[in-house]
Amino acid sequence: MISTTTSISTTAVKIVSKAVNETRTVVIRPSGNDMYIGGADVTTANGLVISKDTNFTIEIPPNEELWCITSTGTHTVTILTSFAELA
């Protein structure tokens, strides 16, 4: 398993990169503020909200990326995945 911490802000940030032919299970935990996840075009209006200080598990299909954004400020998100190549 690989654990990383990434800073996110009001501009979309890639938190999981594409993996060819590999589905990954990813655990996400935002701290400091809620965050919104989605594709490269994620916004606070179209993203899936994840409440701060909660764990969220998602499966990422092959050739897909995961991006996130927050509504205000700069905050951190911790990502746990079994795939070695992250954003």
N, C-alpha and C positions, 0 to 999 in steps of 0.2 A: 504494500500500500504506500502511496505517496501523499503526503500532506503539505499543502502550501498555503500561504496567506498572501492575499493580494489587496491592494488599495483600490477602492472604487469611488467614483464621484458622479457628477451630473452629466458626464460624457460616457457613452457605452464603452465597456472594457471587456475584452475576451477573457473568460476564465477557464474555458476548456477548449482545446484545439481539436481539429479533425483527426480521426483515426481511421485509416483505410481498413475495411473488413473487420472491424472490432466494435462491438457494443460495450459500453462502459457503464458501470453503476457509480454514480458520483454522489457524495454527501456534501451539502453546502450549509455553512453556518455564518450568517451575517452578524456583525456586532456593531453597536453604536447607532444603527438606524435600520429601518426596513430597506429591502432592496427588491429590485424587479429583474426577472430573468427572461430571456428570449433569444431571438436571433440577433444579427448585427444591427437590425433596425429597432431594437428594443427601446421603449420609452416608459415613463411612469404611467402613461395612458394605456399602452398595449401589452405591457409585460405582466408576467405572473408574479404577484407579490409574495415575498418570503419575510415573515416577521423577524425582527432582530432577536438574537439569542435563542433561536430555535434551529433544530436540525431538519433539513429537507433532503430527501433522497430522490434522485431522478436517474432514469436510464437514458444515455445518449446514444442514438443509433450511429452506425458507421457513416463516415463522411459528414457528420454534423458538428457544429460548434455551439458553445453556450456563452452568451454575453450577459452582462448585468450592468445596472445603473442604480443610482440612489437619487432621491428627490432633492436633497440638500447636503452640502458639505462633502467631506472626504471621510470614508469609513473603511473598515476592513471586512473581508470575507475569507473564511477558511474553507478550503476545498480538500476533500479526501477522495482519492481515486486509486484504482489498481493499475491505471495506465500511466506509464512513465513520462509521456510528453504532454505537458500542460501549456497554457497560454504563454 
